[in-house]
Every structure is written in structure tokens, then in C-alpha cells.
Amino acid sequence: QVQLVESGGGLVQPGESLRLSCVASGFTFSAYVMHWYRQAPGKEREFVAFIGTAGRNTNYADSVKGRFTISRDNTKNTLYLQMNNLKPEDTAVYYCRRNNYWGQGTQVTVAS
């Protein structure tokens, strides 16, 4: 069965960095586009980033453009989100997504 397992979240100060990972299993990872989403307390889940199957095509929400980088390693069945210059408004649970499959999420908290 399809499984998506995120990790790498934590508590950081504004301006710091984190790298999230999402390990995929149960399907041919290299054949699917992948996404990162996030959900802040009291808000709806929102799109963060997209990556094509080979990793060449990417797209970002305006709020993270220039600070976040999505990437993938198809040999390791792993999706990444490098997050730099984090801001308090980036605080959320971050999810990876393949079609209608979602991981359990990893908490990112940015606070001083």
C-alpha cells in the first residue's frame, strides 16, 4: 500500500533552516509528481511546492518562493523540502502528497 512518511520538523528560530524528508513506499516513486502542503493552526491546508517526476519542473507558493527548495531523489524514493530563512508564519504541520495520498505530517515551529 502507498505510504508517505515525513520527518525533519522541529522548533527553530526565525532565520534558521530545516530540511524535511518524505520517504515513499508502495508505489513507483519516480513515476509520480509530488507536492508539499502545510496547515497552520486554525487555517486550511495550503499548497507549498510541486515537483515533476524527474525533478526538473518545480513550482512554489508565492509565500515561500526564494526561500524553500523542493527536490527529490528517485533512487532513494525520497522527497525533500529545504526551508531557509524561516519565519514565524511558516509554523505549520507539513505534509507530502501524491494524488489523494497524504503522509501523517511533521510539525515545524518557528519562534524566538
HUZIZI-V806368 format. One record per residue. N is the residue number from 0. PHI is phi in degrees with one decimal (* if undefined). OMEGA is omega in degrees with one decimal (* if undefined). NEAR is the number of other C-alpha atoms within 8 Angstrom. Layout:
BEGIN
n=[N | N]
phi=[PHI | PHI]
omega=[OMEGA | OMEGA]
near=[NEAR | NEAR]
END
This chain:
BEGIN
n=[0 | 1 | 2 | 3 | 4 | 5 | 6 | 7 | 8 | 9 | 10 | 11 | 12 | 13 | 14 | 15 | 16 | 17 | 18 | 19 | 20 | 21 | 22 | 23 | 24 | 25 | 26 | 27 | 28 | 29 | 30 | 31 | 32 | 33 | 34 | 35 | 36 | 37 | 38 | 39 | 40 | 41 | 42 | 43 | 44 | 45 | 46 | 47 | 48 | 49 | 50 | 51 | 52 | 53 | 54 | 55 | 56 | 57 | 58 | 59 | 60 | 61 | 62 | 63 | 64 | 65 | 66 | 67 | 68 | 69 | 70 | 71 | 72 | 73 | 74 | 75 | 76 | 77 | 78 | 79 | 80 | 81 | 82 | 83 | 84 | 85 | 86 | 87 | 88 | 89 | 90 | 91 | 92 | 93 | 94 | 95 | 96 | 97 | 98 | 99 | 100 | 101 | 102 | 103 | 104 | 105 | 106 | 107 | 108 | 109 | 110 | 111]
phi=[* | -68.0 | -133.6 | -130.0 | -124.4 | -89.1 | -157.4 | 105.5 | -70.8 | 168.5 | -104.5 | -134.0 | -90.2 | -53.5 | 92.7 | -83.9 | -125.0 | -144.9 | -122.7 | -91.6 | -126.8 | -138.1 | -92.1 | -105.9 | -152.7 | 88.8 | -158.4 | -80.7 | -53.8 | -66.4 | -91.1 | -123.8 | -70.8 | -133.6 | -136.2 | -113.1 | -128.1 | -146.5 | -137.6 | -87.7 | -56.1 | 76.1 | -121.9 | -78.2 | -65.0 | -131.0 | -66.8 | -116.0 | -158.6 | -131.9 | -142.2 | -74.6 | -64.0 | -93.4 | 88.9 | -83.2 | -97.0 | -136.8 | -152.4 | -135.4 | -65.3 | -58.1 | -67.9 | -118.9 | -59.5 | 88.1 | -115.4 | -107.6 | -133.4 | -95.0 | -152.3 | -148.9 | -123.2 | -69.3 | -76.7 | -112.2 | 52.4 | -130.6 | -106.4 | -126.3 | -139.2 | -86.5 | -118.8 | -113.0 | 48.2 | -65.9 | -121.5 | -55.0 | -73.1 | -83.9 | -60.4 | -177.4 | -90.8 | -104.3 | -125.3 | -98.3 | -142.2 | -129.4 | 53.1 | -98.9 | -102.7 | -128.2 | -78.5 | -84.3 | 94.7 | -135.6 | -82.1 | -118.7 | -125.1 | -116.0 | -156.0 | -100.0]
omega=[-179.9 | 174.5 | 176.2 | -175.8 | -179.9 | 174.3 | 175.1 | 178.4 | 179.0 | 178.5 | 178.8 | 176.7 | 176.2 | -179.5 | -179.8 | -175.0 | 171.9 | 170.8 | 176.2 | 175.4 | 175.0 | 179.4 | -176.5 | 175.9 | 176.9 | 177.9 | 179.1 | -172.3 | -174.4 | -177.0 | -172.5 | 167.8 | -177.0 | -177.9 | 163.3 | 173.9 | 174.2 | 177.9 | 177.5 | -180.0 | 177.1 | -178.2 | 177.1 | 175.5 | -176.4 | 177.8 | 176.4 | -175.0 | -179.6 | 174.1 | 177.9 | -171.6 | -178.1 | 178.7 | -177.1 | -179.2 | 178.2 | 177.4 | -174.3 | 167.6 | -179.0 | -175.3 | -177.5 | -177.2 | -179.4 | 179.0 | -178.1 | 176.0 | 175.8 | 177.9 | 180.0 | 173.3 | -176.5 | 177.0 | -179.6 | -178.6 | -173.5 | 175.4 | -178.5 | 169.0 | 174.9 | -176.1 | 179.8 | 178.4 | -176.3 | -178.6 | 178.4 | -179.7 | 173.2 | 178.5 | -175.8 | 165.2 | -176.1 | -176.2 | 166.4 | -173.0 | 168.9 | -176.2 | -178.5 | 174.9 | -178.9 | 170.2 | -178.2 | 177.9 | 174.7 | -173.8 | 172.5 | 178.6 | -179.6 | -176.3 | 177.3 | *]
near=[5 | 8 | 10 | 14 | 11 | 14 | 9 | 9 | 11 | 8 | 8 | 11 | 9 | 11 | 8 | 9 | 10 | 10 | 10 | 12 | 12 | 13 | 12 | 13 | 11 | 7 | 7 | 7 | 9 | 9 | 6 | 9 | 10 | 13 | 12 | 13 | 13 | 12 | 11 | 11 | 5 | 4 | 6 | 6 | 8 | 7 | 10 | 11 | 12 | 13 | 15 | 11 | 10 | 7 | 9 | 7 | 8 | 10 | 7 | 10 | 9 | 5 | 4 | 9 | 8 | 5 | 9 | 10 | 8 | 12 | 9 | 10 | 8 | 9 | 5 | 6 | 12 | 12 | 14 | 11 | 12 | 11 | 12 | 10 | 9 | 13 | 10 | 9 | 5 | 10 | 11 | 11 | 11 | 12 | 13 | 15 | 13 | 10 | 5 | 5 | 9 | 9 | 12 | 8 | 11 | 11 | 10 | 13 | 12 | 14 | 9 | 5]
END
